[in-house]
Amino acid sequence: MLDIEKLKFDENGLIPAVVQDVYSKEVLTVAYMNKESLKISMEKKLTCFYSRSRKTLWLKGETSGNFQHIVSIKADCDYDALVIEVKKDGPACHLGTDSCFNNLVYSNEDIKSFSFDMLYELIKGRKTEKKEGSYTSYLFEKGLDKILKKVGEESTEVIIAAKGGDKNETVFEISDLAYHILVLMVNNQITIAEIMDELAKRHIIDHKVKQEKMQ
């Protein structure tokens, strides 16, 4: 662990902190910390910043309830900037959005970005606002039994493709299955964060089992 005394705070005693969602890796906000707010953050395991405009400390979520639970804090190679990975209880931005970074300045159309979180949100949008001709909206209209049937069918397709040894076909079928699993999750109000939490618990258990076997 790095001693915080090695961190380089600026002439005002501040250091920039980039806050990142631990699951999606989306940048949520950029704020500033002084030594006191950093210590509070580490003690409470919640982000605490220094407001340059109000000249005071502020614990994120203290009034809104949108706390940011700290997973890790890392310093850059020059020790003058921080990246903080968090699990958030709600929107990071005071405007009510997940991230403060929503104003697109430039986008390279040759490189397409993708994440399961983006797909999840798109699917959720097709449930709340039905779109004519949308297969996703069609699944929600048909209901849980139809969704479960498709999950079962796609699971079978994955098995057949994998058994046949066709990698490209297996990738294709796994992608279909993953999509339908996300549809099921949205339908049953299961978030990606909940799945990630469950998998994280299993990773810890698996790690302990491996250690026991090595003894």
ChimeraX attribute file (.defattr): number of C-alpha atoms within 10 A of each C-alpha:
attribute: neighborCount
match mode: 1-to-1
recipient: residues
	/A:1	4
	/A:2	10
	/A:3	6
	/A:4	12
	/A:5	9
	/A:6	11
	/A:7	17
	/A:8	15
	/A:9	17
	/A:10	11
	/A:11	7
	/A:12	8
	/A:13	12
	/A:14	22
	/A:15	23
	/A:16	18
	/A:17	22
	/A:18	18
	/A:19	24
	/A:20	25
	/A:21	21
	/A:22	19
	/A:23	16
	/A:24	13
	/A:25	13
	/A:26	16
	/A:27	19
	/A:28	23
	/A:29	16
	/A:30	16
	/A:31	18
	/A:32	20
	/A:33	25
	/A:34	19
	/A:35	17
	/A:36	14
	/A:37	20
	/A:38	23
	/A:39	15
	/A:40	16
	/A:41	21
	/A:42	14
	/A:43	10
	/A:44	13
	/A:45	16
	/A:46	21
	/A:47	27
	/A:48	26
	/A:49	25
	/A:50	22
	/A:51	14
	/A:52	13
	/A:53	6
	/A:54	8
	/A:55	8
	/A:56	10
	/A:57	17
	/A:58	16
	/A:59	17
	/A:60	18
	/A:61	18
	/A:62	10
	/A:63	9
	/A:64	12
	/A:65	11
	/A:66	17
	/A:67	21
	/A:68	26
	/A:69	19
	/A:70	21
	/A:71	14
	/A:72	13
	/A:73	17
	/A:74	15
	/A:75	17
	/A:76	10
	/A:77	8
	/A:78	9
	/A:79	16
	/A:80	16
	/A:81	19
	/A:82	21
	/A:83	17
	/A:84	22
	/A:85	24
	/A:86	23
	/A:87	16
	/A:88	21
	/A:89	13
	/A:90	15
	/A:91	19
	/A:92	25
	/A:93	15
	/A:94	11
	/A:95	9
	/A:96	11
	/A:97	13
	/A:98	18
	/A:99	19
	/A:100	16
	/A:101	14
	/A:102	10
	/A:103	6
	/A:104	6
	/A:105	5
	/A:106	6
	/A:107	9
	/A:108	7
	/A:109	7
	/A:110	6
	/A:111	7
	/A:112	7
	/A:113	9
	/A:114	8
	/A:115	10
	/A:116	14
	/A:117	17
	/A:118	12
	/A:119	14
	/A:120	18
	/A:121	13
	/A:122	12
	/A:123	23
	/A:124	21
	/A:125	15
	/A:126	21
	/A:127	19
	/A:128	10
	/A:129	10
	/A:130	15
	/A:131	13
	/A:132	10
	/A:133	8
	/A:134	10
	/A:135	11
	/A:136	21
	/A:137	21
	/A:138	17
	/A:139	21
	/A:140	22
	/A:141	13
	/A:142	10
	/A:143	13
	/A:144	15
	/A:145	11
	/A:146	15
	/A:147	21
	/A:148	16
	/A:149	12
	/A:150	18
	/A:151	21
	/A:152	14
	/A:153	13
	/A:154	21
	/A:155	18
	/A:156	14
	/A:157	19
	/A:158	20
	/A:159	14
	/A:160	15
	/A:161	18
	/A:162	17
	/A:163	11
	/A:164	11
	/A:165	11
	/A:166	11
	/A:167	12
	/A:168	11
	/A:169	16
	/A:170	19
	/A:171	14
	/A:172	14
	/A:173	21
	/A:174	19
	/A:175	14
	/A:176	18
	/A:177	21
	/A:178	16
	/A:179	19
	/A:180	23
	/A:181	19
	/A:182	22
	/A:183	27
	/A:184	22
	/A:185	17
	/A:186	20
	/A:187	17
	/A:188	10
	/A:189	10
	/A:190	13
	/A:191	13
	/A:192	17
	/A:193	15
	/A:194	10
	/A:195	12
	/A:196	13
	/A:197	12
	/A:198	11
	/A:199	12
	/A:200	12
	/A:201	11
	/A:202	12
	/A:203	12
	/A:204	11
	/A:205	12
	/A:206	12
	/A:207	10
	/A:208	12
	/A:209	11
	/A:210	11
	/A:211	10
	/A:212	9
	/A:213	7
	/A:214	7
	/A:215	5
